[in-house]
Structure formats: C-alpha cells, structure tokens
C-alpha cells in the first residue's frame, strides 16, 4: 500500500510492529489489504538498500489499531516488536 494520501494527513497513524524481514512485510501487507486496513511501512524503501541498519515500522491508522493487532497476534511471523499493551 502506498503512503497515505494527501486527504488522510489529518488522520493519525500509530506504530504496531517493526521488522527487518521483507517476507514478513509482504505477508502483513496481504493480511491488512484483505481487511481494508489503512497502513504504511515507515522505512520500507531504505530497508531494501541497507537491510539491517534500521527496522521497517508498520504504521496503522489509529482507529484501526485494535483490529490490526487482532489480525496479527496469531500469525507466526518473525517480527521484532508488537506492543505488549495492545495484545
């Protein structure tokens, strides 16, 4: 999914998880796209150039945060961070 559109700039996005794994990123995208979750991966393009320098952070529209955590909590992806207070 592309960066948030101009009209969505007043909507706040919150971090959900971070990962270095491009396979996890693709898998997460497919899950969230199927559920019509508004998201973007902060640092995704930089990660492709310098794989282990900085993790990619999944950013989700604030009002879809709980739904996103519920979608991802039972997956077996190898992400680094899923905020414990949201599980």
N, C-alpha and C positions, 0 to 999 in steps of 0.2 A: 504494500500500500504506500502511496506517495505521502510526502509531508502534508500536514494539514493545510487545507485550502485557506485562502485569504479570509473568507467569511467565517471560518472557525477560529480566528485568532482570539476571540473573547472567551473561548472555552478553555478551561484549564486541563492540562494533561499531567498525570502523576506517574512516577516510576513504579514498575511492578517487579521486574527482574532484570538481571544483567547476565550476559554470557559472552564467551569467545567463540562458541561453536556455531558455524554457519548452517550446519544441518538442523540444529535446534531452531534457529531463526526461521528457516524455511517451513519447518513443521508448525511452529507457533503461528506464522502468517496464515497457513492453510486453516488452522483451527479458528482463528479470530475472524478471518474473511467469511467463513461459513456461518458465523454467528452475528455478522454485521457489526462487529466491534470497531470503533474508531481508534486507531493506534498509529504509531510510527516507531521506528527503531533509531534512537539517537546514536550517531557514530557509526552507522552501518557501513557507509562507504569508506570511512577511514579504516575500519577494521579489515576491509579487504586488502588494503595496502600494507598495513602493519598489524598482523594478526594478533599478537599477544601484548601489544602496548597498552591498549585501553579496551575494556569490555564494551559491548553494544548494550544499550539500555532500552528496554521495552517501555514506551510511554503510552498510557491509555487515557482516554477521556475520563475525567473524574467521575462522572455519573455512571460509568460502565466498569468501574474498578472492581467492585464486588463480583460482578458477572465474570469478569476476566479471570480473577483468582479462582473462582469455582470451576471454570473451564480448564485451567492449567494445573490445578492441585493434584489431580490423579494421573497426570501424564508421567511418563518415565524419561523425560528429557533431562539433560545434564546441565541445567542452568546453575549459575553461581548463587543467585540471590532471589528469594521470593520472600518478601517482607513478612516475618512471622506474625505480626499483629493482624494481618489480613487473612491468615489461614484459618 
